[in-house]
């Protein structure tokens, strides 16, 4: 085994260290372990795996490209185990990083071909290796803020797996193109206009890749913002319905209040004459004709109050027993009103849909929104259901033909965004949801 060949492979593989750092940046809210110890541990693992891979590859004369791809696959498996995130998200981000780094690697080979035209990509060159690592860490520095801030927002907000999956073929195409144009012998680049074509392809791919990434980000956020506006509009509609219902109640009781003096006088007259039966008949008729107040005051949060009243009325119309207890803390909580209403709205919507499949006497929904341990907001919901569930990778998926199955995923993602958790379980007759969100968590 040639020492120079070993050093070439070993140091070339170390480009995976800045690569894995870039992969972790968008998942700052989804790490199983503390950031700094995790990055140091992963760097150490990459160093060890690079050394082992280089020795095995050179000793057994394994194809170097295959060896590197196998190392990348092993690294992804380890990386995925350190995240609390869906496979589609982690794989999409990892492939995106691979595509970007494949362009960087080819750019370094292009530079090496300029300064060492008689060499090839397999030859160890301390200057080339240094430039490759320096450039890769420079790329990390350039992309740190966009990935840490905007990338993490994208990971937190986008919970639809299909959209993440759509990005994967694009990244794979960029990786494949870079493997295809990767020069083995630098002398081949000096034939005709191949060198200019090589650099033209690299520069073009880099800008197209960045433009596609920006377009994807903006399109997704336009969609997510549109969804948020729709959610706000929905809450405003519920507030308006609550206001109109309250106005209707005030108008209906106006006549009752106006006639109340006459009612007292009549009751007084009947009482003086000792006509108890007439008093009872009158009171019975009076009570039956009193307008019923459909507005309940659950909490001081107007949006949440409107949401709960909306589902209270819906449950009443569909003969579902609805019990709700709310005790929001006096202190300010970290979760926004929109996100809080989205979580509770998704819980209650799923519960109502589940209850519709049962006989009226079996329909029941209970929800509590309480302070827990003086530091967490605790949301627990219980609803009756038919006992039939579907699970994939320990995750509940929809059993309805027309459902999209993202309700529970959205709840879990929103809770984790604020440093909380969401747990779902069931028995044969009831479905349980438990959400915990810290008061002082920040997004």
C-alpha positions in Angstrom: 0.0 0.0 0.0 1.5 3.3 -1.2 1.7 5.9 1.6 1.0 8.8 -0.8 -2.1 7.1 -2.2 -3.3 6.5 1.4 -2.8 10.1 2.3 -4.6 11.2 -0.8 -7.7 9.1 -0.1 -7.7 9.8 3.7 -7.4 13.6 3.4 -9.8 13.7 0.4 -12.4 11.9 2.6 -12.1 14.5 5.3 -14.2 16.8 3.1 -17.1 14.9 4.7 -16.5 16.9 8.0 -17.6 20.3 6.6 -20.3 18.4 4.6 -21.8 16.9 7.7 -21.7 20.2 9.5 -23.8 21.7 6.7 -26.3 18.8 7.0 -26.8 19.5 10.7 -27.4 23.3 10.4 -31.0 23.1 9.1 -31.8 20.6 11.9 -30.9 22.7 14.8 -34.3 22.1 16.4 -34.3 18.4 15.7 -31.0 17.1 17.2 -31.1 14.2 19.7 -27.9 15.5 21.3 -26.2 18.8 22.1 -24.8 20.5 19.1 -21.1 20.9 19.9 -20.4 17.4 21.4 -22.4 16.0 18.4 -20.2 17.8 15.8 -17.0 16.8 17.5 -18.1 13.2 17.8 -19.2 13.0 14.2 -15.9 14.6 13.1 -14.0 11.9 15.0 -16.1 9.2 13.4 -15.4 10.6 10.0 -11.6 10.6 10.7 -11.7 6.9 11.8 -14.0 5.8 9.0 -11.8 7.6 6.4 -8.7 5.9 7.6 -10.4 2.4 7.6 -11.9 3.0 4.2 -8.6 4.1 2.7 -6.7 1.1 4.0 -9.4 -1.4 2.9 -9.7 0.3 -0.5 -6.0 0.3 -1.3 -5.3 -3.2 0.2 -8.2 -4.9 -1.7 -7.9 -2.7 -4.8 -11.5 -1.6 -4.5 -12.8 1.1 -6.9 -12.2 4.4 -5.2 -15.5 6.0 -6.3 -17.4 3.0 -5.0 -15.5 3.1 -1.8 -16.3 6.8 -1.3 -20.0 6.3 -2.0 -20.1 3.4 0.5 -18.5 5.7 3.1 -21.1 8.4 2.3 -23.9 5.8 2.7 -22.5 4.7 6.1 -22.1 8.3 7.3 -25.7 9.0 6.3 -27.0 6.1 8.3 -25.1 7.4 11.4 -26.3 10.9 10.7 -29.9 9.9 10.5 -29.8 8.2 13.9 -28.8 11.5 15.5 -31.9 13.4 14.3 -35.5 13.6 15.5 -36.9 14.0 12.0 -38.6 12.2 9.1 -36.4 10.2 6.8 -37.6 12.2 3.8 -36.2 15.5 5.4 -32.8 14.1 6.4 -32.3 12.3 3.1 -33.3 15.4 1.0 -30.9 17.7 3.0 -28.1 15.1 2.8 -28.5 14.7 -1.0 -28.6 18.5 -1.4 -25.3 18.7 0.4 -23.8 15.9 -1.7 -24.8 17.7 -4.9 -23.1 21.0 -3.7 -20.0 19.3 -2.5 -19.6 17.3 -5.8 -19.4 20.6 -7.6 -16.8 21.9 -5.1 -14.7 18.8 -5.5 -14.7 19.1 -9.3 -13.8 22.7 -9.0 -10.7 21.7 -7.0 -9.8 19.1 -9.6 -10.1 21.9 -12.2 -7.7 24.0 -10.2 -5.3 21.1 -9.8 -5.4 20.5 -13.5 -4.2 24.1 -14.1 -1.2 23.9 -11.7 -0.4 20.2 -12.3 -1.5 19.5 -15.9 0.6 16.2 -16.1 -1.0 14.8 -13.0 -4.4 13.1 -12.3 -7.1 13.2 -9.7 -5.7 10.1 -7.9 -2.3 11.7 -7.2 -1.7 13.0 -3.7 -1.0 16.7 -3.7 -0.7 18.5 -0.4 -1.6 21.9 -2.0 -4.7 20.5 -3.7 -5.8 18.7 -0.5 -5.4 21.9 1.5 -7.4 23.9 -1.0 -10.1 21.3 -1.1 -10.6 21.3 2.7 -10.2 25.1 2.9 -12.7 25.7 0.1 -15.2 23.3 1.7 -15.0 25.0 5.1 -15.3 28.4 3.3 -18.5 27.1 1.7 -19.7 26.1 5.2 -19.0 29.7 6.4 -20.9 31.2 3.4 -23.9 28.9 3.8 -23.9 28.8 7.7 -26.4 31.7 8.2 -28.8 30.7 5.3 -28.9 27.1 6.4 -29.1 27.8 10.2 -31.8 30.4 9.9 -33.8 29.9 6.7 -33.0 26.2 6.3 -34.1 25.4 9.8 -37.4 27.4 9.2 -38.0 25.3 6.1 -37.3 22.0 8.0 -39.6 23.1 10.9 -42.5 24.3 8.7 -42.5 21.9 5.8 -44.1 18.6 7.1 -45.2 17.2 3.7 -42.9 14.3 2.9 -43.8 14.3 -0.8 -42.4 17.8 -1.3 -39.1 16.7 0.2 -39.0 13.6 -1.9 -39.5 15.7 -5.1 -36.2 17.5 -4.4 -34.2 14.2 -4.3 -34.0 13.4 -8.0 -32.7 17.0 -8.7 -29.8 16.5 -6.2 -29.1 13.0 -7.6 -28.9 14.4 -11.2 -26.3 17.0 -10.1 -24.2 14.4 -8.3 -24.4 12.1 -11.3 -23.4 14.9 -13.7 -20.4 15.8 -11.6 -19.3 12.1 -11.4 -19.7 12.0 -15.2 -17.4 15.0 -15.9 -14.9 14.3 -13.1 -11.5 14.2 -14.8 -9.3 11.1 -14.3 -6.3 12.3 -16.2 -5.9 16.1 -16.3 -4.2 15.9 -19.7 -7.6 15.0 -21.2 -8.9 18.4 -20.3 -6.3 20.1 -22.6 -7.7 18.4 -25.7 -9.5 21.0 -28.0 -11.9 23.1 -25.9 -12.7 20.6 -23.2 -11.1 22.6 -20.4 -13.4 25.6 -21.2 -16.4 23.3 -21.5 -15.5 21.7 -18.1 -15.4 25.0 -16.3 -18.4 26.3 -18.1 -20.4 23.3 -17.0 -19.1 23.6 -13.4 -20.0 27.3 -13.1 -23.3 26.8 -14.8 -24.2 23.9 -12.6 -23.3 25.9 -9.5 -25.5 28.9 -10.3 -28.3 26.7 -11.5 -28.1 24.7 -8.3 -28.2 27.8 -6.1 -31.0 29.4 -8.2 -33.1 26.2 -8.0 -32.5 26.1 -4.2 -33.7 29.7 -3.8 -36.7 29.1 -6.1 -37.7 26.0 -4.1 -37.3 27.9 -0.8 -39.4 30.9 -2.0 -42.1 28.7 -3.5 -42.4 26.6 -0.3 -42.6 29.7 1.9 -45.1 31.4 -0.4 -47.3 28.2 0.0 -46.7 28.1 3.8 -47.5 31.8 4.2 -50.6 31.3 2.1 -51.6 28.5 4.5 -50.9 30.7 7.5 -53.0 33.5 6.0 -55.8 31.0 5.4 -55.5 29.8 9.0 -55.7 33.4 10.3 -58.7 34.1 8.0 -60.3 30.9 9.4 -59.8 32.1 13.0 -61.2 35.5 12.1 -64.2 33.8 10.6 -64.7 31.9 13.8 -64.4 35.1 15.8 -66.9 36.7 13.6 -69.3 33.8 14.0 -68.8 34.1 17.8 -69.5 37.8 17.6 -72.7 37.4 15.5 -73.9 34.6 17.8 -73.4 36.9 20.8 -75.2 39.8 19.0 -78.1 37.5 18.2 -78.3 36.5 21.9 -78.3 40.1 23.0 -81.0 41.0 20.5 -83.1 37.9 21.5 -82.9 38.7 25.2 -83.6 42.4 24.7 -87.4 41.8 24.6 -87.1 39.5 27.6 -85.3 42.2 29.6 -87.7 44.8 28.5 -90.7 42.8 29.6 -89.1 41.6 32.8 -90.8 44.3 34.9 -94.2 43.2 33.6 -93.3 39.6 34.4 -92.4 40.4 38.0 -95.7 42.3 38.4 -97.7 39.4 37.0 -95.9 36.9 39.2 -96.4 39.1 42.3 -100.2 39.3 41.5 -100.4 35.5 41.0 -98.5 34.9 44.3 -100.8 37.3 46.2 -103.8 35.3 44.9 -102.2 32.0 45.9 -102.4 30.6 42.3 -99.3 28.4 42.5 -100.3 26.4 39.4 -100.5 29.5 37.3 -97.1 30.6 38.5 -95.5 27.3 37.7 -97.2 27.2 34.2 -96.0 30.7 33.5 -92.4 30.1 34.7 -92.3 26.9 32.7 -93.4 28.7 29.5 -91.1 31.6 30.3 -88.0 29.4 30.7 -88.7 27.4 27.6 -88.9 30.5 25.5 -85.7 32.1 26.8 -83.0 32.3 24.2 -80.1 30.0 24.8 -76.6 31.5 25.0 -74.3 29.6 22.5 -71.1 31.4 23.6 -68.9 30.0 26.3 -66.0 31.7 27.8 -63.1 29.2 28.0 -60.1 31.5 28.3 -58.9 35.1 27.7 -57.3 34.2 24.4 -59.9 35.4 21.9 -58.7 33.3 19.0 -58.5 30.1 21.1 -61.9 30.9 22.6 -63.4 31.3 19.2 -61.9 28.1 18.0 -63.2 26.1 21.0 -66.7 27.7 20.6 -66.6 26.7 16.9 -65.9 23.0 17.8 -68.3 23.1 20.7 -71.2 24.2 18.4 -70.1 21.6 15.8 -70.1 18.8 18.4 -73.5 19.9 19.6 -74.9 19.7 16.1 -73.4 16.2 15.6 -74.5 14.9 19.0 -70.9 14.6 20.2 -70.3 15.0 24.0 -67.8 17.8 24.3 -65.9 18.6 27.5 -63.2 21.3 27.6 -61.1 22.7 30.4 -58.7 25.6 29.8 -56.4 27.2 32.3 -53.7 29.2 30.4 -50.8 30.4 32.5 -50.6 34.1 33.5 -47.0 34.2 32.2 -46.4 34.7 28.5 -45.9 31.4 26.6 -43.5 31.0 23.7 -45.9 29.4 21.2 -47.7 31.8 18.9 -51.5 32.0 18.9 -51.7 30.8 15.3 -49.5 27.7 16.1 -51.5 27.0 19.3 -54.8 27.2 17.4 -53.4 25.0 14.6 -52.4 22.3 17.1 -55.7 22.3 18.9 -57.7 22.7 15.7 -55.9 19.6 14.2 -56.6 17.6 17.4 -60.3 18.5 17.4 -60.8 18.1 13.7 -59.3 14.6 13.9 -61.5 13.8 16.9 -64.7 15.0 15.2 -64.0 13.0 12.1 -63.3 9.9 14.3 -66.5 10.4 16.3 -68.7 10.6 13.1 -68.0 6.9 12.5 -69.6 5.9 15.8 -73.1 5.7 17.1 -74.3 8.9 18.6 -74.3 7.5 22.2 -70.6 6.6 21.9 -69.4 10.0 20.6 -67.1 11.8 23.1 -64.3 14.4 23.0 -62.4 15.7 26.0 -59.7 18.3 25.9 -57.6 20.0 28.6 -55.2 22.9 28.1 -53.4 23.4 31.3 -50.2 24.6 33.0 -48.0 21.7 34.1 -45.1 21.8 36.6 -45.0 25.6 36.4 -42.9 25.4 33.2 -44.9 23.7 30.5 -48.1 24.1 28.6 -49.9 20.7 28.6 -52.5 19.8 26.0 -54.2 16.4 26.4 -57.1 15.3 24.3 -59.2 12.0 24.4 -61.8 11.0 21.9 -63.7 7.9 21.1 -63.1 6.1 17.8 -63.7 2.8 16.1 -60.5 1.2 17.2 -59.0 0.9 13.8 -55.6 2.5 13.2 -52.7 2.3 10.7 -49.1 2.8 11.6 -45.9 3.1 9.6 -42.5 3.4 11.3 -44.3 3.8 14.7 -46.2 6.8 13.2 -50.0 7.0 12.8 -51.2 7.5 9.3 -54.7 8.3 8.0 -57.3 5.5 7.6 -59.5 7.8 5.5 -59.5 7.4 1.8 -59.7 11.2 1.3 -57.5 12.2 4.2 -54.0 13.6 3.7 -52.6 12.2 6.9 -50.6 15.3 7.9 -52.7 16.4 10.9 -50.7 14.5 13.5 -47.4 15.2 11.7 -48.2 18.9 11.7 -49.0 18.8 15.5 -45.7 16.9 16.2 -43.7 19.2 14.0 -45.2 22.4 15.6 -44.6 21.1 19.2 -40.9 20.1 18.4 -40.3 23.5 16.8 -40.9 25.1 20.2 -38.8 22.5 22.0 -41.8 20.4 23.1 -43.1 16.9 22.3 -46.2 15.2 21.0 -47.2 11.7 21.9 -50.1 9.7 20.5 -51.5 6.3 21.6 -54.7 4.4 21.7 -56.7 1.5 23.1 -59.6 -0.4 21.5 -62.1 2.5 22.0 -60.2 5.7 22.7 -57.4 7.8 21.1 -55.1 9.8 23.3 -53.0 12.9 22.4 -50.5 14.4 24.8 -48.6 17.6 23.8 -46.1 19.4 26.0 -44.6 22.8 25.1 -42.1 24.7 27.4 -43.1 28.2 28.4 -39.7 29.8 27.6 -38.8 27.9 24.5 -37.7 29.9 21.5 -38.0 28.9 17.8 
